Amino acid sequence: MTLYPKLINDALATVTYPGTKKNLIESDMVADNMRIDGMNVSFSLIFPRDTDPFLKSTVKAAEAAIHYHVSPEVKVTINTEFRSKPRPEVGKMLPQVKNIIAVSSGKGGVGKSTVSANLAIALARLGYKVGLLDTDIFGPSIPKMFGVEDARPYAVNVDGRDLIEPIEKFGVKLLSIGFFVSPDTATLWRGGMASNALKQLIADADWGELDYFILDTPPGTSDIHLTLLQTLAITGAIVVSTPQNVALADARKGIDMYQNEKVNVPVMGLVENMAWFTPAELPQNKYYIFGKEGCRKLAKEMNIPLLAQIPLVQSICESGDNGAPAATDINTVTGQAFINLAQAVITVVNRRNKEQPPTRIVGVKKS
């Protein structure tokens, strides 16, 4: 029996690729590198990306089709190529990002996302290139806070890779799982699915050159935090708390997570949110409704800086809900407080980079 390309291509035309629901020839997946030597045939199949879920099954189906339609005696060698270059390996992601800052909290409801959003905007207002990633897969809030809930990121091709283009507003590049799921539907994912989605938002996005990459992390300690620590070399963490004792107890756990010897991410400092209440009609008055100076005492006890005390005013909630965070207006008390926070963060990050070695990514133990 004599083999020739048409025989092979006719066999491959019987194989449907699930990604396009067309056969391999119609899907233009057979590379122009077929080699035939007696009863040996080799060629490449071109897939959209290296993580294609149909890759293995399609390769097996192609081999089986040649054996069935041509001859079981044919020795088939199928290589794979990808239209999109593979994702960079861990340790080589985000090469143009200078500083990665995780904004964390020991418990929910202390205003961590508010601090993340306003810190990012304040840094951008000071002239820095800033990205903000909403890593709270199960409760994303950044799209609403920036007034871009209806935005849908699109793909761009960068150096042979199809990447997600972040949404940009107030000078900040944004991504959130909230752009890709219904805001009215609960995200019911197992930990592995959430971690994979997060890795895509980090590695498969066109973040470009950034001075500061802010990570708005979920409250507490979870799989998501571990994924971040195993994926990125985080420059430092900022822990947000309110002044009352129950919040401070959880803040201690958040600080301990980063200072754990296996993690060893520097804690840049504490931010005391809702430090006091100031009514709009009495701007000079301060009412310590959640306790007084709780974070200042904790910062002194843990020997870390207190970066800022953010007052509780009605407008800070309204501005977040209306998609115009407080830092967009530096002529307000809270707007100026976030500018001061950004300046403090710049100072501690510069000091950290000068005095301490780069953070290492947390290793993954293979069982």
C-alpha positions in Angstrom: 0.0 0.0 0.0 1.2 3.5 -0.9 0.5 6.4 1.4 -0.1 9.9 0.1 -1.4 13.1 1.7 -4.9 13.0 0.3 -5.5 9.7 2.0 -4.5 11.1 5.3 -6.4 14.3 4.9 -9.6 12.4 3.9 -9.3 10.4 7.1 -8.8 13.6 9.1 -11.9 15.1 7.5 -13.9 12.6 9.3 -12.8 13.9 12.7 -14.9 16.7 14.3 -13.1 19.2 16.6 -15.6 20.0 19.4 -14.3 23.6 19.7 -15.6 24.6 16.2 -18.0 21.6 15.6 -16.3 21.3 12.2 -13.8 18.7 11.0 -10.1 19.1 11.3 -9.6 20.2 7.7 -12.4 22.7 7.7 -11.1 24.1 11.1 -7.7 24.6 9.4 -6.0 22.6 12.2 -3.7 20.4 10.0 -0.3 22.1 9.7 1.5 22.2 6.3 4.3 19.9 7.5 3.1 16.4 6.7 5.9 13.9 6.2 5.3 10.4 4.7 8.0 7.7 4.7 6.7 4.3 3.7 4.1 3.4 6.3 5.1 6.2 8.6 3.3 9.5 8.7 3.9 12.6 10.8 2.2 16.0 11.0 1.1 18.6 13.4 -2.3 19.6 14.6 -2.8 23.3 15.5 -4.9 24.1 18.6 -6.0 27.6 19.8 -3.9 27.3 23.0 -1.9 24.9 25.1 -4.7 24.6 27.7 -7.3 23.4 25.1 -9.6 20.9 26.8 -10.1 18.9 23.6 -6.4 18.5 22.8 -5.8 14.9 24.0 -9.1 13.5 22.7 -8.7 15.1 19.3 -5.2 13.8 18.8 -6.4 10.3 19.7 -9.4 10.6 17.4 -7.2 11.7 14.5 -4.9 8.7 15.0 -7.8 6.3 15.2 -9.3 7.8 12.0 -6.1 7.1 10.1 -6.0 3.6 11.3 -9.6 3.0 10.5 -9.9 4.7 7.1 -6.4 4.1 5.8 -4.7 1.2 7.5 -4.1 -0.1 11.0 -0.5 -0.7 9.9 0.3 3.1 9.6 2.6 4.4 12.2 1.2 7.8 13.1 3.1 10.6 14.9 1.1 13.7 15.7 2.7 16.8 17.1 0.9 19.8 18.5 1.3 23.5 17.8 -0.6 26.4 19.2 -2.0 29.6 17.7 -1.6 31.4 21.0 1.8 31.1 22.7 1.7 29.2 26.0 1.2 31.0 29.3 4.4 32.1 31.0 5.6 29.8 33.8 5.2 30.8 37.4 8.0 33.2 38.3 8.0 34.8 34.9 4.5 36.3 34.9 4.0 40.1 34.8 7.6 41.0 34.0 6.7 44.7 33.5 5.1 45.0 36.9 7.3 46.7 39.5 5.4 46.3 42.8 2.6 43.9 43.7 0.6 45.0 46.8 -2.0 42.7 48.4 -4.8 44.5 50.3 -6.1 42.1 52.9 -8.4 41.9 55.8 -9.0 39.3 58.5 -12.8 39.6 58.2 -15.4 40.9 55.8 -17.2 44.3 56.1 -14.2 46.4 57.1 -14.0 48.3 53.8 -11.1 46.4 52.2 -12.4 46.9 48.7 -13.1 50.5 49.3 -9.5 51.0 50.5 -8.2 49.0 47.4 -10.2 51.0 44.9 -9.3 54.4 46.4 -5.7 53.5 46.9 -5.4 52.5 43.3 -7.1 55.7 42.1 -5.0 57.8 44.5 -1.7 56.3 43.2 -2.9 57.0 39.6 -3.6 60.6 40.5 -0.1 60.9 41.8 1.2 59.9 38.3 1.9 56.2 38.7 0.8 53.4 36.3 -1.6 51.3 38.3 -3.5 48.0 37.9 -6.2 46.7 40.2 -7.3 43.0 40.2 -10.4 42.0 42.1 -9.4 38.6 43.4 -12.6 38.0 45.3 -14.0 35.4 42.9 -17.1 34.8 45.0 -18.0 38.4 45.9 -16.6 40.7 43.3 -17.3 44.4 44.0 -14.8 46.4 42.0 -17.0 46.7 38.8 -19.7 48.3 40.8 -17.4 50.6 42.7 -15.9 51.9 39.4 -19.3 52.1 37.7 -18.3 49.6 35.0 -20.7 46.7 35.8 -21.8 46.5 32.1 -18.3 46.5 30.7 -17.1 43.3 28.9 -13.3 43.0 28.4 -12.3 41.8 24.9 -9.3 39.8 23.7 -6.2 41.4 22.0 -3.2 39.6 20.4 0.1 40.5 22.0 3.3 38.8 20.8 1.4 35.8 19.6 -0.8 35.4 22.7 -4.5 36.1 23.0 -4.9 38.2 26.1 -7.7 39.9 28.0 -7.6 43.6 27.7 -8.3 45.2 31.2 -11.0 47.8 31.5 -9.5 51.3 32.2 -11.2 54.0 34.4 -9.8 56.8 36.5 -6.4 55.9 35.1 -6.5 52.4 36.6 -6.5 49.1 34.7 -9.2 46.8 36.1 -10.1 43.2 35.9 -12.6 41.2 38.0 -14.4 37.9 37.6 -17.5 40.2 37.9 -17.0 41.2 34.3 -17.6 37.6 33.2 -20.4 36.3 35.4 -24.0 37.5 36.0 -24.1 40.0 38.9 -27.4 38.4 40.0 -26.2 34.8 40.1 -24.1 33.2 42.9 -20.8 31.8 41.7 -20.9 28.2 42.8 -17.4 27.0 42.1 -15.0 24.6 43.8 -11.7 25.9 45.0 -9.8 24.6 41.9 -12.1 26.3 39.5 -11.8 29.6 41.3 -8.0 29.3 41.4 -7.8 28.6 37.7 -10.1 31.6 36.9 -7.8 33.8 39.1 -4.7 32.6 37.3 -6.3 33.5 34.0 -7.0 37.0 35.2 -3.3 37.4 36.2 -1.4 35.6 33.4 -3.8 35.8 30.4 -4.3 39.6 30.6 -2.5 42.4 29.0 -1.5 44.3 32.1 1.6 45.8 30.5 3.9 48.1 32.4 2.7 48.9 35.9 4.3 50.7 38.9 1.8 49.2 41.3 -0.4 46.2 40.9 -3.1 46.2 43.6 -4.7 42.9 44.6 -8.1 43.3 46.3 -8.1 39.9 48.2 -11.1 38.1 49.7 -11.5 38.5 53.5 -9.9 35.9 55.8 -7.4 33.2 54.6 -8.4 30.9 51.8 -7.5 28.9 48.7 -7.4 32.2 46.8 -4.7 33.7 49.1 -2.6 30.5 48.6 -3.0 30.7 44.8 -1.8 34.3 44.9 1.2 33.4 47.0 2.1 30.5 44.8 1.6 32.5 41.6 3.1 35.9 42.3 6.0 37.4 44.2 4.0 39.8 46.3 6.1 42.9 47.3 4.1 43.5 50.4 0.7 43.3 52.1 -1.6 46.0 53.6 -4.0 44.9 56.2 -7.3 46.8 56.6 -9.3 46.7 59.9 -11.8 48.8 61.8 -11.0 49.8 65.4 -13.2 47.4 67.4 -11.6 44.4 69.1 -13.4 41.7 67.1 -12.0 43.1 63.9 -8.6 43.6 65.4 -8.5 39.9 66.5 -9.0 38.9 62.8 -6.5 41.4 61.6 -3.9 39.7 63.8 -4.6 36.5 61.9 -4.2 38.3 58.5 -0.9 39.7 59.6 0.3 36.3 60.8 -0.6 34.7 57.5 1.8 36.9 55.6 4.5 36.8 58.3 4.4 33.0 58.5 7.9 31.7 57.8 6.7 29.7 54.8 5.1 32.8 53.2 7.4 35.6 54.4 5.6 38.5 52.6 6.4 41.8 54.3 3.4 43.5 55.9 3.7 47.2 54.8 1.3 48.4 57.4 -2.2 48.7 58.8 -5.0 50.9 57.5 -7.7 51.8 60.1 -11.0 52.2 58.2 -14.1 53.8 59.8 -11.7 55.3 62.4 -14.3 57.8 63.5 -17.6 59.2 62.2 -17.8 62.8 61.0 -21.3 64.2 60.1 -21.4 66.4 57.0 -23.0 69.2 58.9 -20.3 69.1 61.7 -17.1 68.4 59.9 -14.9 69.2 62.9 -16.6 66.7 65.1 -15.3 63.1 65.6 -17.4 60.3 67.0 -15.6 57.1 67.8 -18.5 54.7 67.3 -16.3 51.6 66.7 -13.7 52.4 69.4 -10.7 54.7 69.4 -7.2 54.1 68.2 -7.6 50.3 68.0 -5.4 49.9 64.9 -2.8 52.3 66.3 -2.4 50.1 69.3 -2.2 47.0 67.2 0.3 48.5 64.9 2.5 49.4 67.9 2.1 45.9 69.3 3.0 44.2 66.0 5.7 46.7 65.2 4.3 47.7 61.8 3.4 51.1 60.5 -0.1 52.6 60.8 -0.4 53.9 57.2 -3.7 55.8 57.5 -6.9 56.4 59.5 -9.8 56.8 57.1 -12.9 58.5 58.6 -16.4 57.2 58.1 -18.6 59.8 56.3 -21.8 59.2 54.4 -20.3 60.3 51.1 -17.7 57.5 51.1 -20.4 54.8 50.9 -22.5 56.8 48.4 -19.5 57.5 46.1 -18.6 53.8 46.0 -22.1 52.7 45.2 -22.4 55.4 42.5 -19.2 54.3 40.7 -17.1 57.4 41.7 -14.8 56.5 44.6 -13.8 59.1 47.1 -10.3 59.5 45.8 -11.6 60.9 42.6 -12.2 64.2 44.5 -9.2 65.2 46.6 -11.0 68.3 47.9 -13.0 66.1 50.4 -11.8 64.8 53.7 -11.8 61.2 52.6 -10.3 62.0 49.2 -7.4 63.7 50.9 -7.1 60.8 53.4 -6.6 58.3 50.5 -4.0 60.6 48.8 -2.2 60.6 52.1 -2.5 56.8 52.2 -1.0 56.5 48.7 1.9 58.7 49.7 2.5 56.5 52.8 2.4 53.4 50.7 4.9 54.8 48.2 7.3 55.6 51.1 7.1 52.2 52.8 7.4 50.3 49.4 10.5 52.2 48.5 12.0 51.6 51.9 11.1 47.9 51.7 12.7 47.5 48.2 15.8 49.2 49.4 16.2 47.3 52.7 14.8 43.8 52.0 15.3 41.2 49.3 12.6 40.5 46.8 9.8 38.2 47.9 10.0 34.6 46.8 6.9 32.8 45.5 5.6 30.2 47.9 6.6 26.7 46.7 4.1 24.0 45.9 4.8 20.7 47.6 4.3 17.7 45.4 2.8 14.7 47.2 
